[in-house]
């Protein structure tokens, strides 16, 4: 058992089995168990629900710590906030916590669409929710947000994809491929049949280094932001912060999420026609890239935003790159909060 993925580290969350989930790639999860954290109360009309999907490597805990709280846009005194850990993240059903024939490297391929269908079943069948006031997520959470708005346009009133795209670019696919190869080329990986993450320590450290290069920004280092976070040198930052973060994680879990991330693409719903897919969105949508993001640069996000009806472009100014999502830049989180409050204040569209 990997003690990283525990209630002590990431709770509180509830494990909810939504039953058998047939996957888009042809596999099956016989018991799709989702780790779910809720904040606030669902009102009698069941119209105050907000869905927050998680990003690559992240869990519901960071969403609670950075984005949710009284007086915030995601205010549990007003809304029923449901944070669903994506399949493969280590808390929900994942390679490392699956036994038998599907465990470890044999875990089936999962797509963003599988996550969203699982979440839809959870919300409608377990909670009885038929309308979402908002779907909001960062990075892979943004990919899921787009998938929600395209796949279930009659259910999503507002959507806020942050630092992510609806269709992953070839450039970003290659970025993620280097992250994958950092892990899989470690001899200790043994084609996914390692005994513990410690066996793949060198690969996980290379993975962390690549995230340091691409997840932050050149401006982040030029301005000495790593020192503001308490690290005297970049090497200390890599060792203490980045490797400290990724080192305990299960490599097969990371690979499961990376495969999904690389293939995030809402145009699969419309035979490759991105404009047609984004044109399906009926939610009021704020597209919020981070100015210095090298994974999902603002230009990629704006090109998609211009294809979405009833949408607005709301970039976030920050030196911290993609990983400003971690909450390292209080001003960036403040900007996100302002935009989400404005979006929630807009009247809900008539979804019929």
C-alpha positions in Angstrom: 0.0 0.0 0.0 1.2 3.5 -0.9 0.7 5.5 2.3 0.8 8.8 0.3 -2.8 8.2 -0.9 -4.5 8.4 2.5 -7.2 10.3 4.3 -4.5 11.7 6.5 -2.8 13.4 3.5 -5.7 14.1 1.3 -9.0 13.8 3.2 -11.6 14.1 4.1 -13.2 12.3 1.1 -15.8 9.7 0.6 -15.4 6.6 -1.6 -18.5 6.1 -3.8 -18.9 3.1 -6.1 -20.9 4.1 -9.1 -20.9 0.6 -10.5 -19.7 -0.8 -13.8 -18.2 1.8 -16.2 -17.6 0.8 -19.8 -14.7 2.8 -21.2 -14.4 4.6 -24.5 -11.3 2.6 -25.4 -13.2 -0.7 -25.0 -12.1 -1.7 -21.4 -14.3 -1.9 -18.4 -14.0 -0.8 -14.7 -16.3 -3.4 -12.9 -16.5 -1.2 -9.8 -15.7 2.5 -10.6 -15.0 3.9 -7.2 -14.8 7.7 -7.1 -13.2 9.7 -4.2 -15.5 12.6 -3.6 -15.1 15.6 -1.2 -18.2 17.8 -0.7 -18.5 21.3 0.9 -21.7 23.0 1.8 -25.3 21.8 1.5 -27.4 20.9 -1.5 -30.5 23.1 -1.4 -34.1 21.9 -1.8 -34.2 22.9 -5.5 -30.9 21.2 -6.1 -29.8 24.1 -8.2 -26.8 25.3 -6.2 -24.3 22.6 -7.2 -20.8 23.4 -8.4 -18.6 20.6 -9.8 -14.8 20.8 -9.4 -12.8 18.1 -11.2 -9.1 17.6 -10.4 -5.9 18.1 -12.4 -2.9 16.0 -13.1 -1.3 14.7 -9.9 -3.7 16.8 -7.8 -6.4 15.7 -5.4 -9.4 17.3 -3.8 -7.3 18.5 -0.9 -5.6 21.2 -2.9 -8.9 22.5 -4.2 -10.1 22.7 -0.6 -7.0 24.5 0.5 -6.6 27.0 -2.4 -10.0 27.7 -3.9 -12.9 26.9 -1.5 -14.0 28.9 1.5 -16.5 31.3 3.0 -16.5 34.6 1.2 -14.7 33.1 -1.8 -16.3 32.5 -5.2 -16.6 28.8 -4.3 -18.4 29.6 -1.0 -19.7 26.5 0.8 -22.2 28.7 2.7 -23.9 29.4 -0.7 -23.1 26.4 -2.8 -22.9 22.6 -2.7 -19.4 22.1 -4.0 -18.6 18.6 -5.2 -14.9 17.9 -5.9 -14.4 14.6 -7.7 -10.9 13.1 -7.9 -10.3 12.0 -11.5 -9.9 8.3 -12.3 -6.2 7.3 -11.9 -5.2 10.1 -9.4 -4.6 7.6 -6.6 -7.7 8.3 -4.5 -10.4 7.3 -7.0 -10.0 3.9 -8.7 -6.4 3.8 -10.0 -3.6 1.5 -11.2 -2.0 1.3 -7.7 -5.2 0.5 -5.8 -6.7 -2.0 -8.2 -6.0 -5.6 -7.6 -6.2 -8.6 -9.9 -5.9 -8.6 -13.6 -6.3 -4.8 -13.9 -3.8 -3.7 -11.3 -0.7 -1.7 -12.0 0.4 -1.6 -15.7 -2.7 -3.6 -16.7 -5.1 -0.8 -15.7 -7.3 0.0 -18.7 -6.9 3.1 -20.8 -9.2 5.9 -19.6 -10.2 9.1 -21.4 -11.4 12.4 -20.2 -14.8 11.4 -21.5 -14.9 8.4 -19.2 -14.2 10.7 -16.2 -17.0 13.0 -17.2 -19.5 10.2 -17.8 -18.6 8.7 -14.4 -19.1 12.2 -12.7 -22.4 12.6 -14.5 -23.6 9.3 -13.1 -22.4 10.3 -9.6 -24.2 13.6 -9.7 -27.5 12.4 -11.2 -27.9 9.0 -9.5 -26.2 9.5 -6.2 -27.0 13.2 -5.5 -30.0 13.7 -7.7 -28.5 16.8 -9.4 -29.9 17.7 -12.8 -28.3 21.2 -13.2 -24.9 22.6 -12.4 -24.5 26.2 -11.5 -20.9 26.0 -12.5 -18.2 23.5 -13.6 -14.7 24.8 -12.9 -11.3 23.2 -13.1 -7.7 23.9 -13.9 -5.4 22.1 -16.3 -6.8 18.5 -16.7 -9.7 19.9 -14.7 -10.2 22.4 -17.5 -10.2 19.6 -20.0 -13.0 17.9 -18.0 -14.8 21.2 -17.8 -14.9 21.5 -21.6 -16.0 17.9 -21.9 -18.9 18.6 -19.5 -20.0 21.7 -21.4 -19.9 19.9 -24.8 -21.2 16.5 -23.7 -24.0 17.8 -21.4 -24.9 21.3 -22.7 -28.3 21.1 -21.1 -26.9 20.6 -17.6 -24.1 23.1 -17.4 -25.2 26.7 -16.7 -21.7 28.2 -16.4 -18.2 26.9 -17.2 -14.8 28.1 -16.2 -11.8 26.3 -17.8 -8.6 27.6 -16.1 -5.2 27.0 -17.7 -6.3 24.3 -20.1 -7.6 23.7 -23.6 -10.6 21.9 -25.1 -8.4 20.1 -27.7 -4.9 19.2 -26.6 -2.3 20.6 -29.1 0.5 18.5 -30.7 3.0 20.7 -29.0 1.5 19.9 -25.6 1.3 16.2 -26.5 5.0 16.2 -27.0 5.6 18.1 -23.7 3.6 15.4 -21.9 5.5 12.7 -23.8 8.8 13.8 -22.2 7.2 13.6 -18.8 6.1 10.0 -19.6 9.5 9.0 -20.9 11.2 10.4 -17.8 9.4 7.7 -15.8 9.3 4.8 -18.2 13.0 4.9 -19.1 14.1 4.3 -15.5 15.3 0.7 -15.3 13.6 0.4 -12.0 10.2 1.0 -13.7 10.3 -2.5 -15.1 7.4 -1.9 -17.5 5.3 -0.8 -14.6 6.0 -3.8 -12.4 8.1 -2.0 -9.7 7.4 -2.8 -6.0 7.2 0.9 -4.8 7.8 4.4 -6.1 11.2 4.3 -4.5 12.2 1.8 -7.2 11.6 4.6 -9.8 13.1 7.4 -7.8 15.4 8.5 -10.6 12.6 8.6 -13.1 10.3 10.5 -10.8 13.1 13.0 -10.1 13.6 13.6 -13.9 9.8 14.0 -14.1 9.9 16.6 -11.4 12.8 18.4 -13.2 10.8 18.6 -16.4 7.9 20.0 -14.5 10.2 22.6 -12.9 11.3 23.7 -16.4 7.8 23.7 -18.0 5.4 24.1 -15.2 6.8 27.4 -13.9 8.1 30.1 -16.3 11.3 31.8 -17.2 10.0 34.9 -15.5 9.4 32.9 -12.3 13.1 32.1 -12.1 14.4 35.5 -13.4 12.5 37.2 -10.6 13.7 34.8 -8.0 10.2 33.5 -7.1 11.7 30.2 -5.9 13.5 32.2 -3.2 10.2 33.8 -2.2 8.9 30.3 -1.7 11.7 29.6 0.7 14.4 28.0 -1.5 17.8 29.6 -1.8 18.7 27.9 -5.1 17.0 26.3 -8.0 18.5 23.0 -7.1 17.1 23.2 -3.6 13.7 24.1 -5.2 13.9 21.0 -7.5 14.9 18.7 -4.6 12.8 20.1 -1.8 9.6 21.3 -3.6 9.2 19.5 -6.9 10.8 16.1 -6.2 9.3 16.2 -2.7 5.9 16.6 -4.4 6.2 14.0 -7.1 8.5 11.5 -5.4 5.9 9.7 -3.3 3.4 9.3 -6.2 2.7 6.0 -7.9 4.3 6.1 -11.4 1.5 4.0 -13.0 -1.1 6.5 -11.7 0.9 9.4 -13.3 1.0 7.5 -16.6 -2.7 6.8 -16.5 -3.4 10.6 -16.1 -0.8 11.6 -18.7 -2.3 9.3 -21.3 -5.7 11.0 -20.8 -4.2 14.5 -20.8 -2.4 13.9 -24.1 -5.7 12.8 -25.8 -8.1 15.4 -24.4 -10.1 16.4 -27.4 -13.8 17.6 -27.5 -13.8 17.4 -31.3 -14.1 13.7 -31.0 -17.8 14.4 -30.5 -18.1 16.0 -34.0 -15.8 14.0 -36.3 -12.8 16.3 -35.6 -14.7 19.6 -36.1 -13.5 21.7 -33.1 -15.7 24.7 -34.1 -18.8 22.5 -34.2 -18.0 20.9 -30.8 -17.4 24.2 -29.1 -20.5 25.6 -30.8 -22.6 23.1 -28.8 -21.7 24.9 -25.5 -24.7 26.7 -24.0 -23.1 27.6 -20.7 -21.9 31.1 -20.0 -18.1 30.5 -20.2 -15.1 32.3 -18.9 -11.9 31.0 -20.5 -9.0 31.8 -18.0 -5.5 31.0 -19.2 -2.4 32.0 -17.2 -0.3 34.6 -18.9 3.1 32.7 -18.6 1.7 29.2 -19.0 4.0 27.1 -21.3 1.6 24.1 -21.3 -1.5 25.9 -22.3 -0.5 29.4 -23.5 -3.1 32.1 -23.7 -3.0 32.2 -27.6 -4.2 28.5 -27.7 -6.9 29.2 -25.2 -8.1 32.4 -26.9 -8.3 30.6 -30.3 -10.8 28.2 -28.7 -12.7 30.8 -26.7 -13.5 32.7 -29.9 -15.5 29.6 -31.1 -17.6 29.4 -27.9 -21.0 31.3 -27.9 -21.6 33.4 -24.8 -18.0 33.3 -23.7 -15.4 35.8 -22.5 -11.6 35.7 -22.3 -10.3 36.4 -18.8 -6.5 35.8 -18.7 -4.8 35.6 -15.3 -1.7 37.7 -14.9 1.0 35.8 -13.0 4.8 35.1 -13.2 4.3 31.6 -11.9 3.3 29.9 -15.1 1.0 26.9 -15.2 1.7 26.0 -11.6 0.3 29.3 -10.3 -2.7 26.9 -10.0 -0.9 25.6 -6.8 -1.7 28.8 -5.1 1.8 30.1 -4.9 0.7 33.5 -6.3 -2.0 35.0 -4.0 -2.7 37.7 -6.5 -3.4 35.2 -9.3 -5.8 33.3 -7.1 -7.5 36.6 -6.2 -8.0 37.3 -9.9 -9.5 33.8 -10.4 -11.8 34.5 -7.5 -12.9 37.8 -9.0 -13.7 36.3 -12.3 -15.6 33.3 -10.8 -17.7 35.7 -8.7 -18.5 37.7 -11.8 -19.4 34.5 -13.7 -21.6 33.2 -10.9 -23.4 36.6 -10.8 -24.3 36.4 -14.4 -27.9 35.1 -15.1 -28.1 31.5 -15.9 -28.8 30.8 -19.6 -32.1 29.2 -20.5 -31.1 25.5 -21.0 -34.7 24.4 -21.4 
